[in-house]
């Protein structure tokens, strides 16, 4: 099972993740990215997840196998 994760120590809140993949990401009260729900990346959302990983300038997003 694939999951999307955000490294909170790297995130600076530029918002690319939730602009690209709003089904997977939201923002917290400080406008930092947060993973929605359990972070499971289904096949239909994999492209959006990969685009968010590539677009994050801080490299704070990754897709992990669990």
Backbone torsions as a table, in degrees:
resi	resn	phi	psi	omega
1	UNK	NA	133.6	178.3
2	UNK	-94.3	139.5	175.5
3	UNK	-131.2	147.3	175.6
4	UNK	-98.9	137.3	179.8
5	UNK	-134.3	151.7	174.8
6	UNK	-118.3	129.6	173.5
7	UNK	-82.6	104.5	-176.5
8	UNK	-61.5	-24.0	178.4
9	UNK	-73.3	-23.2	-179.5
10	UNK	-96.8	-27.0	-175.2
11	UNK	-66.1	131.5	176.6
12	UNK	-114.5	2.9	173.8
13	UNK	80.6	35.4	178.4
14	UNK	-76.2	-17.5	172.4
15	UNK	85.6	4.6	-179.2
16	UNK	-59.5	-39.3	-174.9
17	UNK	-61.9	-49.0	-176.6
18	UNK	-80.6	-14.4	171.0
19	UNK	-75.5	-36.4	-178.1
20	UNK	-82.5	-41.7	-172.6
21	UNK	-135.0	71.1	-177.0
22	UNK	-66.7	-17.0	175.0
23	UNK	-73.6	-22.8	-176.7
24	UNK	-104.6	-27.5	-173.2
25	UNK	-127.8	151.7	171.5
26	UNK	-135.2	-166.0	177.5
27	UNK	-130.4	149.3	178.0
28	UNK	-89.3	-172.4	-176.1
29	UNK	-65.4	-16.5	177.9
30	UNK	-101.3	7.4	-178.9
31	UNK	70.1	25.3	172.9
32	UNK	-89.7	148.1	-179.8
33	UNK	-67.2	141.8	173.9
34	UNK	-136.3	148.1	177.1
35	UNK	-79.3	133.5	177.2
36	UNK	-81.1	142.9	175.1
37	UNK	58.6	-139.3	-176.3
38	UNK	-90.5	0.2	176.2
39	UNK	78.3	6.4	-179.9
40	UNK	-66.8	131.5	179.2
41	UNK	-103.0	107.6	177.9
42	UNK	-79.9	164.6	-178.0
43	UNK	-55.6	-37.8	-178.4
44	UNK	-71.5	-17.1	179.0
45	UNK	-106.2	-0.6	-176.1
46	UNK	-60.9	-42.7	178.8
47	UNK	-59.7	-44.0	177.8
48	UNK	-63.9	-40.8	179.6
49	UNK	-63.5	-44.6	179.8
50	UNK	-65.4	-37.8	176.8
51	UNK	-64.2	-39.4	178.2
52	UNK	-65.6	-40.6	177.5
53	UNK	-59.4	-47.5	-177.6
54	UNK	-68.7	-31.1	-175.8
55	UNK	-83.2	-17.3	-176.5
56	UNK	-71.9	112.1	-176.9
57	UNK	-67.1	-21.3	179.8
58	UNK	-90.9	-9.4	-176.4
59	UNK	66.8	32.4	-176.0
60	UNK	-85.9	-10.3	-175.4
61	UNK	-108.6	138.2	174.6
62	UNK	-144.5	159.7	174.6
63	UNK	-110.7	125.0	-178.4
64	UNK	-119.9	151.0	174.3
65	UNK	-91.8	134.0	178.7
66	UNK	-130.9	NA	NA
